[in-house]
Amino acid sequence: MIRLIIVDDQKILLEGLKKIFEGQRHIEVVSTLSFSELVEPACNRFRPDAVLLDICMEGKNSGIALTRRLKKKYPGQKVIIMTGFQDVSFIEMARDAGADSFIYKESAARDFIDCLERTLAGEHLFPDVREKVTFGACHISLTDRELDILRLVCQNLSYQEIADELQISKRTVSFHISNMLSKTGHKSLIGLAVEAADKGYAPSRQK
């Protein structure tokens, strides 16, 4: 049985994550918390196998600062950081703090379960941000999710088809596309797709 503590100051998300994990017979959510100050006392009390926590929380400690404290005090305990912000700098901050894995809040339910299981098995899961591409005068890096969406755009899939393929909402697809347009300076999705395809960047995601 995997014992898990979930920490997030968004109560709706907190309850949603709890339902996802409690639907698995081998996972027990021993505590859900909204304030960072409550995490260490909860770890002392429940001795979880893993803590899933938001990088930005209410309280005195950020997710990064709290991760450092938890890894120092409970070195055998896994810490998975999550965020809803598409800021690649958070990934390196999480690594440097000693986090075992990193996941975006928009991820599918199965991805959360898979991340927890694989992290407990000893893997370290972080989005791949090593790939870079130059669009015009801009040198940018894209997240894994943006790479997936760009690849599907180049395959001429609609927003809804992309959402279905990646098991995310149509609104989330729209958000990522708007973000990529802003990053690259393109005014239209067609222009972005054409340039990406011309450079051989989008047909498949390289590892």
C-alpha positions in Angstrom: 0.0 0.0 0.0 1.4 3.4 -1.0 0.7 6.1 1.6 0.4 9.5 0.1 0.0 13.1 1.3 -1.4 15.7 -1.1 -0.7 19.4 -0.6 -2.4 22.2 -2.6 -4.1 25.4 -1.7 -6.8 25.0 -4.4 -9.4 22.9 -2.6 -11.2 21.8 -5.8 -8.0 20.4 -7.3 -7.1 18.9 -3.9 -10.4 17.0 -3.8 -10.0 16.0 -7.4 -6.6 14.5 -6.9 -7.8 12.7 -3.8 -10.5 11.0 -5.8 -8.1 10.0 -8.5 -5.7 8.3 -6.1 -8.4 6.8 -3.8 -9.8 5.0 -6.8 -6.7 2.8 -6.7 -6.7 -0.1 -4.2 -3.0 0.1 -3.6 -2.9 3.8 -2.8 -4.1 5.4 0.5 -4.4 9.2 0.8 -3.5 9.6 4.4 -3.9 13.4 4.5 -4.8 16.4 2.3 -3.4 19.8 3.3 -3.8 23.4 2.1 -1.0 25.0 4.1 2.7 24.4 3.9 3.2 24.7 7.7 1.0 21.6 8.2 3.1 19.3 6.0 6.0 18.4 8.4 3.7 17.6 11.3 1.6 15.4 9.0 4.7 13.6 7.8 5.7 13.0 11.4 2.3 11.6 12.1 1.5 9.5 9.0 4.9 8.6 7.7 3.9 8.7 4.0 5.8 7.0 1.2 5.3 10.1 -0.9 4.2 13.8 -0.8 2.6 15.4 -3.8 2.8 19.1 -3.4 2.2 22.4 -5.3 5.2 24.5 -6.0 3.2 27.7 -5.0 1.3 27.4 -1.8 -0.3 29.4 1.0 1.9 29.7 4.0 5.5 30.6 4.9 7.2 27.9 2.8 7.1 27.6 -0.9 7.0 24.1 -2.4 10.7 24.4 -3.2 11.7 25.4 0.3 9.5 22.7 1.8 11.0 20.1 -0.6 14.5 20.8 0.7 13.3 20.5 4.3 11.4 17.2 3.7 14.3 15.6 1.8 16.7 16.5 4.6 14.5 15.3 7.3 13.0 12.3 5.5 15.5 11.2 2.9 13.7 8.0 2.1 10.4 9.8 1.4 9.6 10.7 -2.2 8.6 14.2 -3.1 6.7 15.0 -6.3 6.2 18.7 -7.2 3.3 19.8 -9.3 2.4 23.2 -10.9 -0.1 24.7 -13.2 2.4 27.2 -14.6 4.3 26.5 -17.9 7.5 27.9 -16.6 10.5 25.7 -17.4 12.6 27.3 -14.7 10.4 25.6 -12.1 11.7 22.2 -13.3 15.3 23.0 -12.6 14.3 24.6 -9.3 12.6 21.4 -8.3 15.6 19.3 -9.3 18.0 21.5 -7.3 15.7 21.2 -4.3 15.9 17.4 -4.4 12.4 16.6 -5.7 12.1 13.1 -7.0 9.6 13.9 -9.8 7.7 16.8 -11.4 4.3 16.9 -13.0 1.9 19.5 -14.5 -1.5 19.9 -12.9 -3.2 19.6 -16.3 -1.9 16.0 -16.7 -4.4 13.2 -17.1 -5.5 11.1 -14.1 -3.5 8.1 -15.4 -0.4 10.2 -15.7 -0.6 11.2 -12.0 -1.0 7.6 -10.9 1.8 6.5 -13.3 4.1 9.3 -11.9 3.5 8.2 -8.3 4.1 4.5 -9.1 7.2 5.0 -11.1 8.6 7.5 -8.6 8.1 5.0 -5.8 9.9 2.4 -8.0 12.9 4.6 -8.1 12.5 6.6 -11.3 12.8 10.4 -11.5 10.3 11.9 -13.9 10.7 15.4 -15.2 9.4 17.1 -18.4 12.0 17.2 -21.1 12.9 20.8 -21.9 16.3 20.1 -23.5 14.9 20.5 -27.0 15.2 24.1 -28.5 14.2 25.6 -31.8 14.8 29.0 -33.3 11.7 30.7 -34.7 12.7 34.0 -36.4 14.9 35.9 -34.0 13.6 34.0 -31.0 15.4 31.1 -29.3 12.9 29.3 -27.3 12.3 26.1 -25.4 9.1 24.2 -25.4 7.6 21.9 -22.7 6.8 18.3 -23.4 3.1 19.1 -23.7 3.7 22.0 -26.2 5.8 19.6 -28.3 3.0 17.1 -28.4 0.5 19.7 -29.4 2.7 21.2 -32.0 3.3 17.7 -33.5 -0.5 17.1 -33.7 -1.1 20.5 -35.2 1.3 19.6 -38.0 -0.7 16.5 -38.6 -3.7 18.7 -39.2 -5.7 17.7 -36.2 -8.4 20.0 -34.9 -8.3 21.4 -31.3 -10.9 18.8 -30.2 -9.0 16.0 -31.9 -5.8 17.1 -30.1 -7.7 17.3 -26.8 -9.0 13.8 -27.3 -5.6 12.4 -28.3 -3.8 13.9 -25.3 -6.7 13.4 -22.9 -6.9 17.1 -21.9 -9.5 19.7 -22.4 -10.0 21.7 -25.6 -9.5 24.9 -23.5 -6.1 23.6 -22.4 -5.1 23.0 -26.0 -6.1 26.5 -26.8 -4.1 27.8 -23.9 -0.9 26.0 -25.0 -1.3 27.1 -28.6 -1.7 30.8 -27.5 1.4 30.4 -25.4 3.4 29.0 -28.3 2.3 31.8 -30.6 3.3 34.3 -27.9 6.7 32.7 -27.5 7.5 32.4 -31.2 6.1 35.7 -32.3 3.8 34.1 -34.9 0.5 35.8 -35.4 -1.3 32.6 -36.7 -1.2 28.9 -36.0 -0.7 28.2 -39.7 2.5 30.2 -39.8 3.8 28.4 -36.7 2.9 25.0 -38.1 4.5 25.7 -41.5 7.8 26.9 -40.0 7.9 24.0 -37.5 7.3 21.4 -40.3 9.8 23.1 -42.6 12.5 22.7 -39.9 11.6 19.0 -39.3 10.8 19.9 -35.7 7.2 18.8 -35.2 6.5 15.4 -36.9 7.8 13.5 -33.9 9.2 14.3 -30.5 12.8 13.4 -30.1 14.1 11.9 -26.9 
